[in-house]
Amino acid sequence: MQRNKIVVILSIFIALSSMSCKKYLMDLNKDPNGIDPETANPNLVLTKVLSSTGMTLTNLGYGDVAGVMQHTQKDGWADGHNNYDWGLSNDWTGYYDILRDNKFVYERAEALGYDLQKGVSLVMKSMVFGLITDLFGDAPYTTALNADKGGNENVFPAFDKQRDIYMGILADLETANTLLSKSKNEYNSSIEAADIYYKGDPAKWRKLANSLRLRYLMRISAKEPAIAKAGIEQIAGNPANYPIIATAADDANMPSWTPVYDVSESNYRRIKMCQTLVEAMRAGNDPRLGVWAKKVEIPIVLDDELPAGTDKIEDGKRYISPDILTQKGLTMDDISLNPDYVGLPPSYMAPAAYNLSPDVNQAAFNPHVSWLSDMYRTFNSPLLKSRLLSASEVNFILAEAAWMGWSLPETAETYYNNAIRSSLETWGVGAAYADFITRPGVAYEGTQEQIITQKWIASWQAATESWFDYRRTGIPALHTGPQAPKAAVPIRFYYMISERNLNKANTEAAMQNLEVTNFSQSEGANSAWSKPWVSQGTGKPW
């Protein structure tokens, strides 16, 4: 009897111990510093979505796309920037990482009934998916973020057609406009602490949603003119229901991350203004040029009356006789006599030696070309922001739409003037507007070329948008240099090797939807010179 009691007691003890150990082990499996995704506040992830998107767009706009659009050129480590030597290295992994985080924000907001977060996440989804299809063409969209559900169709998602992605974006932005239509105190949640763009102001997010919609409507205007026309007229004609970013105060910026090149300044020194942009701005005596760039330290003076063999620096200028060029095997294409701003020519054979650089081994210190402004090597300039969408861009879109003859409240000239004013104000030279807008070449002439050219200049620091405008319009008329692999600038990124290997069938199917051009034949369909749907049949940009 006593023995049975002992057995029962031991059994109970073991059972309790086992239960306690399981509970303890389960506790150990929980990260005390982690966040339970089933109970987390979506604001904890929203900031990451916003900051990652801002940095991604700025890195593109300052990086190789700025080289494509001839805003800048490099005089060292130049192949990717100047000559589009990307190979198959372009990668969209980081973009989809942002979208996965953003999906979490949306799903948690939906579970909690937070319309404000849902609206914001739809805007960010549209912005990032828009960037992906703009850069690559067809891309995973409908099932892109469902890998956690299992199944080959989710782990290896099909690529949606580019047109369908744009249409999905436009639909999401229409929904976002509704979700963001309430006043701040009507929402049952707040994003003020998490929102590094607008400090939780739903009215400004609503303007961003509708302004993004304008961007993508204009993007498809050559392929779907009826949809673009109806959509832009709807938004522009009904500001009460479709408010937009109309002044620089509402620009979508991220001021918390200043895009300097690097602390050591080596990248800062390598990046120079491109001749194409410099000459376009010098033609109108553009006041923004002095904000973005420094004047050359030592201008070149070519003087026929100097004795042969003259090459001297005097009174802050370098004087040379014409025979010096002959001795060095140079022509007038290899130097610039601009007394103020000098840019590197695009895809130049030897950018380190341009304009008689005194030491090609230290080309970054070339005193005969314009360096970027000193603000690009600091961490505290108020002008340096991640610029996602601006009033200048919006007004240029409306100017072009009005130029097309679409029914808008204002004239093309009014929108054009507003666009330039907003850009000047953004860069701290708004006081120069009254004089600048009257200058030859700047004063409105009623051409698409002028509208898009000025939009290209204003897209400094946001070159991706000017790249997509160029692909749609062929403006400005960019010419490649002698080192470029093709006689035309590229219009898309390659599908990367990793996607081609891991998701081979779907990637190859998407490649078949690209149009091979005279510039891409040697590479096949997956070329930076092949046309995605948005350019096919348009005759643009070449």
C-alpha positions, 0 to 999 in steps of 0.5 A: 500500500505504501509502495503504491502511494509512493508511485502515485506521488512520483507520477504526479511529481514527474507530470508536474515537472514535465509540464513545468519544463515544457512551459519553461522551454516555451518561455525560453523560445520567446525573444524577450527583446523581440516583437510578436508579429501577431500583436505588434503595432504596425507603426513599429515597422512603418518607419522602416518602410518609409526610411528604406524607400527614401534611401532606395530612391535617393541612392538610385537618383544619385547613383548610376541613373544620374549617370544615365540621365547625364546629371553627373559623371565620374572621373574614377571607378566610372564604368557603371556610372558613365558607361552603363556597365551593369552586367546582370547585377541589378537586383530587386531583392531590397525592393521586395524586402520593403514590400514584405515589411509594408505588407505586414503594416497593411495586414496588422492595420487591417486586423486592428481597423486602422484606416490611416495605416492602411491608406499609408501602406497602400501609397508605399506599396504603389510607390515601390511596385511602381519603381520595380516595374518602371525599372525592370518591366514585367515583375512579380506582383499579384503573388509576389509576397506570398511565399509564407503560404507555400506552394510553387506558385507562391515560392516561385511567383509568376511575373505580372504584365507591366500594364496590369501592374500599373492598373493595380497601382492606380486602383490602390491609389484610388482606394488610398485617397478614400482611406486618407480622406478623414481629418486627423482626429477622426482616425482611431490611430496615429502615426505621428511618431512613426511618420518621417515624411509628414509627421502623421498628417493624413491630408498630406498623405492623401495629396501624395496618393493623388500625386502618385496617381498623376505620375502613373497616369502620365507614365501610361499616357502613350499606351493608354491615352484615354485612361490617362486623360480621364484620370488626370482630368478627374484629379485636376478638375476636382481638388476637393475630392482629389487634393494634390501636392501643389506647393513645395511645403507639401513635397514628400521628403525624408529630411532625416537622412542626408545623402552625402557620398561618404565620410572619407569624401572619396566618392564625393571627389569622384562625382562631377557635374555632367557637361550635358546638364551644365551646358543646359543650365548655363544657357539660362543662367540657372541659379540652381547651378551654383547651389549644386556645384562649385565653379572651377578653381582654375579656368582654362584660357586658350590664347592664339597670341601666346608664344608656342609652348605656353602653359602657365597659371597666372592670376588664377587662370591657366593660359595655354597656346594652341600648340599645347593641344596638338602636342597632347593629341587633343582637340577642342572636344577635349577641353572647356573654356567655360570661365565658371562651370565645367562638366565632364562629357558623357561616357568620355574615354578618359574622364580622369584626364579631361580638360588638361587635368594636371595629374590623372593619378589624382583626377578627383582633385582636377581643378579644371572641372566643377566639383559638387557643392560642399554641402554634399560632403556634410551631414547637416545641410537643410537642402539635402533630403530624400526627395520622393515626389515634389510639387515641381514634378506634379506641376510639370505633369499638369503642364504637359497634360494641358499642352496635350490639350486635355481639359484642366483648370489652368493653362500649360504656361501657368503649371509650367511656371508654377513648376519652375517656381517650386523647384527654385524655392526647394533649392533656396533660390526662390527670389530669383524666379521673377527674373529667371522665368523671363530668360530666353529658353526658360520663358514658356514657348509652348513645346513639350521639349521645353516642359520635359527639359526643364522637368529633367533639370528640376529632377536633380537628386531624383534622376529616376523620374527623368529617366522614365520621362526620357523613355516615354518622350525621348526628351532631352535628346541625350547622346552617348560618348565614345566609351559607351557600349551603345549609341543610345542610353539604356532604358531599363535594368536587366533581370538579375542572374539570381532571379533567372536561376531561381525562378527561371521559367517565369523570368524567361516568360517575362523576357519574351514580353520585351521588345528587342531593338537595334541596340539590344540585338546582340544581347537578346531580349534581356537587355537594358536596351530592350523595350518593356510594354510601356515603350513598345510601339511608341517610337520612343525614346529612339 
